[in-house]
Amino acid sequence: AVVSTQSTGMNLEDNIPSVRHGAAIAITSVVRAYSDTLLPEVLNKLSDLLDSVNDQEDDSQLFSELSKKPAVFGVPMPDDPAHTNQVMYSCGSLAPKMGRGGNAAPGVGGCSASHHFKRPAQPWERTDGAIRLVMELSDVPNAKPELLNLLPKVSKATRKRNFEHHRHLLETIYKSLPIIFRRLTKSKIKGYVNDFLDGLYYGLKSEMNLLRAASVECLQSLSLLLGPHILGGRIEMSNYDMYMHIQSSFPETIGC
């Protein structure tokens, strides 16, 4: 079980969203079976991952190593010897990716699945994986009290918006929140709702369709969970501009 959580824990930090989500499901399955021994370890790791986004660099760092020379057809060229004067392959060729002989990964032979290219996870992706794990663990009775203590870290992540892909992280958060809140129960989460309203307002106004859709669904779920008039009162007291925006676009969610 320890080996299983270690390997799936690495996948929780993968740069592919579906892999992160699969890891969250797998870890939760193991925790259900061995909660007494594994839950403290998993929660400690979860807490660290939720903090990872605080180390995410600004957008200005994303292309710091690209060449400043003119590019062909506007495509930036990296000043990297690994990409200069090397054997060229046709578009889509698997040749440079295939592992052969001793270089192939165990069990994959020399096919395209044995390539050795993998971009390291960025801090925000680690936090994204952690959010997915919070959602899955919220259905595990023993984990619920500790997850409540981690909600402030989740809400803090909604305020970290200095990097290019912050909207993708917000999408994950606001897609997950309705499930998390419902499972942790209304009486337990009432004190945390207001901490998520600013990010929710940001999502409702976003030009990114997936984030906006997730935010609308979250707003609707909060209305059902708390009651439209209670939710409307909270929003009006914390952010009047948000209240007016919702009154204009989604009046039924706040009882108007």
N, C-alpha and C positions, 0 to 999 in steps of 0.2 A: 504493500500500500504506500509506503514511503517513496519507493522508486516511482510508482505511478503518479503521485502528486508532484514529484520533482520534474518529471518529463512533461506532464500536462501543464505544469506551472510555467515552463519555458514557452509553451505554445500560447499561453495567456498573454505573452508579450510579443507575439508574432506581428509582422506588419500587414497580414491579411485579416480583415475583419471576421470572416467566416471561421477562420482557424481560431481566433481569440474566443469567439462565441462557443465553438465546439469544446475548447479547453475548459471554459467556465462550466459547461454542462457536465463534462467528465469529472472535474474536481468535485463538483457538488455530489455526484453519484458516489464517489469514494468517501466523501465526508459523511454522507448518510450512513454508510456501513461502518465507519470507524470514527464517529464523531468525538468520542471521549478522548481519543489519543491524537487525532489529527486536527480537530477544529482550532485549538489554540495556535498551532503552527500556521494554518491557512489564514487565520485572521490577522496574525502579525505580518505575514507577507502581503495581505490585502491592504493593510494600513499603509505600508511602504509604497505600494503601487499607486494608491490614490494620491500620494504626495508627489509622484514622479512628474506630473505636469508642471509643477512649480519650477522645475529645472529646464523647461522647454525654452529654447532660444527664440529670439525675435526673427521675423521674416528676413531681415537683412543678412542673416547668417546662412541662409539656405543655399545661395549660389556664390559663396565667397571664393571658391576655387576655380570658377569659370574664367576662361580667357577674356581679356578686355579687347582683343583684336577683332577687326571686322569679321562677321560670320557669313558663310555662304547661305543665301536665301534667308537670312535672319535667324539661322540656327546657331546658338552659342556653342563654341568649341572649347573643351577642357584642355588645359595645358598638362597633359598626362602622358608620359612616355608609353604607358601600357596601351594607349590607343593610337600610337604613331608608328608608321612603317611596319605594321603587322600584317599577317596573312589575311586576305579579304575573302569573305564567304557571301554567297548569294543571300538575298533578303529572305529571312525565315529559316535559314539553314540551322540545323542542330549541331553541326560539326564542332563549333567552339565550346558547346555546352556539355557534350557527352563525356562521361567519365569512362575510361577504359582500363581494363586490367586491374591493378591494385588501387587505381584512383577512384574506381566506382564505389558508391556507397553500398553497404551490405544489403543484399536482397533486391537491388534494382538493376544490376548488370550494367550494360553500356547504353541504356536508352536515355531519352531526353529527361527522364525523371531523376537522373543521376548528376545533374548539373550542380555546380558548387557555388552558384551565385545567390547571395541572400543579403538583402540590405538590413543593417542593424535596426532594431526597433527604435523609434523616437520616443521621448518621454511621454508625449501625449497619448501614444498608442498603448503604452503600459497602463496608463490611467483608464483608457477606454476599455481595456481588458478587465481591469478591476471593477469598473461599473457593471459590466456584464456578469461578473462573478457575484457582485452584491445582489443583482436581480435574481440569479439562480439560488443563492443561499437564503434569500428572504423567505423561501418556502421550507426551510429546515428549522424546526422549532427551537433547537438548542442555540442556533445562531442568531435568532431575532434580537435578543437584548443587546448583543454586541454590535449588530449592524446599526441599531439606533444611534449608538455612540459614534459611528463612522459617518453619519449623514452630514455633519458639518464639513467634513473633508470633501464630500460629494458636492455640496453647495459652493464651496470655495473654488472648486474646479470650474464652475459655470462662469466665474468672474475672470478667468485667465483667457484673454482674447487677443494676445499680442502676436500670435503665430497664424500662419496661413490656413491651417486645417482645423482651427478651433471650432468651426461650424460642424464638422463631422463629429467631434467629441460632444458638442452640445446636442446634436441629433441623438446620439446614443443615450445621453443622460435623460432627455425628455421623452424618449421612447420607453425607457426603463422605469422612470418614476411612477407612472400609474400602477404598474405591477408591484413595485416595491412598497408603495404606500398602502395599497389594498391589502397586501399580505401582512404588513406590520401592524395593520389596523388603524382606524381613524383616531381612536383615543390616544394612541401612542405617537402619531406623527404630527398632530395638530401644531405642536410647538416648533416644528421645523419648516412648515410650508412657506412662510413668509421669506425665508432665506433663498428660496428658489424663484421668487416672482420677478426679480430684475432680469435674470437670464431667460425666463419665460417670455417676458415682454420683448426682449431682444430677438428671440426666435420667432415670435408672431410677426415681427416686422421684417424678417430676413428675406433677402432675395433668393436664397437657396431653398428650392421647393421642398426638399426632403426635411430640412430643419423646420420650415414653417408648418408642414403637415404634422410633424411630430409634436410641435408646440400646440397646435390647435387640438390635437387629440388629448394631450396632457391637460389642457385647459378644460376640456369637456369632462374628462375623468375626475378632475378636482371638483368640478361643479357637482357631479353625481355623488362624490365621496363626502364632501363637506356640506353640500346644499348650496344652491346658487346665491341665496341672499347672504349667507355667511361668507362665502368666497368673495362676493361683490364688496362686502363691507371691509374685508381685509385688504383687497386691492385698492379700494378708494382711500383708505387710511395710509397705505404705504407708498402708492404711486398714482397720483390723480391722472396724469397723462395716460398711463396704462388703462386706468378705469374708463376714460373717455374713448380710447381706442377700441376697447372691448365692447363698450356700450354701442359703438357705431357698427362694429363688424360682427360681434358674436353676443348680442344682447341677452339671449336665452340663458347663457352660461352664468350670468350674474343676476338673473331675476328681473330683467328689464323688459 
